[in-house]
Amino acid sequence: MDIIKSIILGIIQGLTEFLPVSSSGHLVLAKHYLNFEMPSGVAFEIFLHLGSVLAVIIYFRKDIIELIISLFKFKDKDATHVNNRNTILYLLVATIVTGLFYFLFDDKIEGIFDASKPENIYLVSILLAVTGLILFISDKISTPETNKRLGIKKSALIGTAQAFALMPGISRSGSTIAMGIFVGMKREDAAKFSFLLSLPAILGANIIKLNEFKNLSSSDMLLFVLGAFAAFVSGFLVISMLIKLIKKRNLKIFSFYCWTISIISIVLYMVQ
């Protein structure tokens, strides 16, 4: 795999990580239909997400700093600090739930990322259609003027939605934002929670793969870094656009996109 292919996959990952259309699903389909060879398999895809993490950190830097400040002011009963500490707790709960699913089904999930198996292409295409349905339904939900209290149970549900999105074809951002809307969050707050929730999930996945990264050759590491940088640039450019679309209840446009890609992929799968 050369530098150009690495950058292309990084751009695909960055754009589709935050747009609710499943970055992992698009990468699997890209590998298959464009015949892209991936260095170190799933490790490359996980590393690409570091670019997405950097985009989230920079875009939400003020919110992240406020959360950190509130965490260390654990004796301060100010409403803002209390709400921030609760947010950290809910992010932790959702992350733990996702982590449990990951450790239970890691091997089976990673097997779906193998683009050389035609049956995986079919499955990913079906799951993209499911993502489209989730987004379509979420656009039909009316959200309250103010957030309903999130709580432990609701944050666990969002974590379960994120775990469901471990499968390529199910959008992580789409499923977690939709679940946030379903449990009573305002749309923009559901989106912010989803983006912040991506930080521990992606960083944790990269820590798990750390030994594989250490064993990379210098040429492969260059491809990893360039791909991640491309993911950062493309990801950062779409975050604000997605938040605006969520506020206007325009996620259904991504439903039609997911269904279109799903149909095209299934047709190509059948004629191969």
C-alpha positions in Angstrom: 0.0 0.0 0.0 1.5 3.4 -1.0 1.2 6.8 0.5 -1.6 8.0 -1.7 -3.8 5.0 -0.7 -3.0 5.7 3.0 -4.1 9.3 2.6 -7.2 8.4 0.7 -8.3 5.9 3.5 -7.5 8.6 6.1 -9.7 11.1 4.3 -12.5 8.5 4.1 -12.1 7.7 7.8 -12.1 11.3 8.9 -15.2 12.3 6.9 -17.2 9.2 7.8 -16.2 9.1 11.5 -18.3 12.1 12.3 -20.8 12.0 9.5 -23.2 9.3 10.7 -22.4 6.8 7.9 -19.9 4.4 9.6 -16.3 5.0 9.0 -15.3 1.4 9.6 -18.0 0.2 7.1 -16.7 2.5 4.5 -13.1 1.4 5.1 -14.1 -2.3 4.7 -15.9 -1.5 1.4 -13.0 0.7 0.2 -10.5 -2.1 0.9 -12.6 -4.6 -1.0 -13.8 -2.6 -4.0 -10.7 -0.5 -4.5 -8.4 -3.4 -3.7 -6.4 -1.5 -1.1 -4.0 -3.6 0.9 -3.9 -2.5 4.6 -0.7 -2.7 6.6 -1.3 -4.6 9.9 -5.0 -5.1 9.2 -7.3 -3.7 11.9 -4.4 -1.9 13.6 -4.2 0.6 10.7 -7.9 1.4 11.0 -7.6 1.9 14.7 -4.6 4.2 14.3 -6.5 6.3 11.8 -9.0 7.1 14.5 -6.2 9.0 16.4 -6.6 11.7 13.8 -10.3 11.8 14.6 -9.5 12.1 18.4 -7.3 15.1 17.7 -10.0 16.8 15.7 -12.5 16.3 18.7 -10.0 17.5 21.2 -9.3 20.7 19.3 -12.9 21.4 18.4 -14.2 20.8 21.9 -11.1 22.0 23.7 -13.1 24.5 25.9 -15.6 21.9 26.9 -12.8 19.4 27.7 -10.9 21.9 29.8 -14.0 22.8 31.7 -14.6 19.1 32.4 -11.1 18.7 33.7 -11.3 21.7 35.9 -14.6 20.5 37.4 -13.1 17.1 38.1 -10.4 18.6 40.3 -12.8 20.9 42.0 -14.6 17.9 43.5 -15.6 19.8 46.6 -17.2 22.7 44.7 -21.0 22.5 44.8 -21.5 25.0 42.0 -24.1 23.8 39.6 -21.8 24.0 36.6 -19.1 21.9 38.3 -21.6 19.4 39.5 -23.1 19.0 36.0 -19.6 18.6 34.5 -18.6 16.0 37.0 -21.9 14.1 36.2 -21.0 14.3 32.5 -17.7 12.7 33.3 -19.4 10.0 35.2 -21.9 9.3 32.4 -19.0 9.2 29.9 -17.2 6.7 32.1 -20.3 4.5 32.5 -20.9 4.5 28.7 -17.3 3.7 28.1 -17.3 0.8 30.5 -20.3 -0.7 28.9 -18.7 -0.4 25.5 -15.5 -1.9 26.8 -17.3 -5.0 28.2 -18.9 -5.7 24.9 -15.5 -5.3 23.2 -13.7 -7.8 25.4 -16.5 -10.3 25.1 -16.8 -10.1 21.3 -13.4 -8.8 20.1 -12.4 -11.7 18.0 -15.8 -12.0 16.2 -15.9 -8.3 15.5 -12.4 -8.1 14.2 -13.2 -10.9 11.8 -15.8 -8.7 10.1 -13.1 -6.2 9.2 -11.5 -8.8 6.8 -12.4 -7.3 3.4 -11.1 -10.4 1.6 -14.1 -12.4 2.7 -17.1 -11.7 0.4 -19.6 -12.6 3.2 -18.3 -9.7 5.2 -19.0 -7.3 2.4 -22.6 -8.5 2.3 -22.9 -8.1 6.1 -21.4 -4.6 6.2 -23.8 -3.6 3.4 -26.8 -4.8 5.4 -25.5 -3.0 8.5 -25.2 0.2 6.6 -28.9 -0.1 5.7 -29.6 -0.6 9.5 -27.7 2.6 10.2 -29.9 4.4 7.6 -33.0 3.2 9.5 -31.7 4.4 12.8 -30.9 7.8 11.5 -34.3 8.1 9.8 -36.2 7.2 12.9 -34.1 9.6 15.1 -35.1 12.5 12.8 -38.8 11.8 13.6 -38.2 12.2 17.4 -39.2 15.5 18.9 -36.6 16.6 21.5 -37.4 18.6 24.7 -36.6 22.3 25.2 -34.2 21.3 28.0 -32.4 18.0 28.6 -34.0 15.3 30.6 -31.6 14.0 33.3 -29.2 11.6 31.7 -28.4 9.3 34.6 -26.6 6.0 34.8 -29.1 3.9 33.0 -29.5 6.2 30.0 -25.7 6.6 29.7 -25.4 2.8 29.8 -27.9 2.7 26.9 -25.7 5.1 24.9 -22.7 3.0 25.7 -24.6 -0.1 24.4 -25.3 1.8 21.2 -21.6 2.5 20.9 -20.8 -1.1 21.4 -23.3 -2.1 18.7 -21.3 0.3 16.4 -18.2 -1.8 16.9 -19.5 -3.7 13.9 -18.4 -2.1 10.7 -21.5 -0.7 8.9 -23.1 0.6 12.1 -22.2 4.3 12.6 -20.7 5.1 16.0 -21.7 8.7 15.9 -25.1 7.9 14.3 -26.1 5.3 16.8 -24.9 7.2 19.9 -26.5 10.5 18.8 -29.7 8.7 18.0 -29.7 6.9 21.4 -29.1 10.2 23.1 -32.1 11.7 21.3 -34.2 8.6 22.2 -33.5 9.0 25.9 -34.4 12.7 25.9 -31.3 14.7 25.2 -31.4 17.9 23.1 -29.9 17.1 19.6 -26.8 19.3 19.9 -26.1 18.0 23.4 -26.5 14.4 22.2 -24.0 15.2 19.4 -21.5 16.7 21.9 -21.8 13.8 24.2 -21.2 11.4 21.3 -18.1 13.2 20.2 -16.7 13.3 23.7 -17.5 9.6 24.2 -15.3 8.8 21.2 -12.2 10.0 23.1 -11.9 7.1 25.7 -13.1 4.5 23.2 -10.6 5.4 20.5 -7.7 6.0 22.9 -8.5 2.7 24.6 -8.5 0.8 21.3 -5.1 2.3 20.4 -3.6 1.3 23.8 -4.7 -2.3 23.2 -2.9 -2.3 19.9 0.2 -0.5 21.2 2.4 -3.6 20.9 1.5 -3.9 17.2 2.4 -0.3 16.6 5.8 -0.8 18.2 6.6 -3.6 15.8 5.8 -1.5 12.7 8.5 -0.8 10.2 9.5 2.8 9.5 7.8 2.7 6.1 4.5 1.3 7.6 4.6 3.9 10.4 4.9 6.7 7.9 1.7 5.4 6.2 -0.1 5.2 9.6 0.9 8.8 10.5 0.0 10.2 7.1 -3.4 8.4 7.2 -4.1 9.7 10.7 -3.2 13.2 9.7 -5.6 13.0 6.7 -8.3 11.7 9.0 -7.7 14.7 11.4 -8.0 17.3 8.7 -11.1 15.8 7.0 -12.7 15.1 10.4 -12.2 18.5 11.8 -13.9 20.1 8.7 -17.1 18.1 9.1 -17.8 18.4 12.9 -19.4 21.8 12.9 -21.4 20.9 9.7 -22.8 17.8 11.4 -23.9 19.7 14.5 -25.8 22.2 12.4 -27.5 19.4 10.5 -28.5 17.7 13.8 -30.1 20.9 15.1 -32.2 21.1 11.9 -33.2 17.5 12.1 -31.5 16.7 8.8 -30.0 13.4 9.6 -32.4 11.7 7.2 -30.2 12.8 4.3 -27.6 10.4 5.6 -30.3 7.7 5.7 -30.7 7.9 2.0 -26.9 8.0 1.5 -26.5 4.8 3.6 -29.3 3.0 1.8 -27.8 4.0 -1.5 -24.3 2.7 -0.7 -25.9 -0.4 0.8 -27.8 -1.2 -2.4 -24.9 -0.5 -4.6 -22.6 -2.6 -2.6 -25.0 -5.6 -2.5 -25.5 -5.4 -6.2 -21.8 -5.4 -6.8 -21.4 -8.3 -4.4 -24.0 -10.3 -6.2 -22.5 -9.7 -9.7 -19.0 -10.5 -8.7 
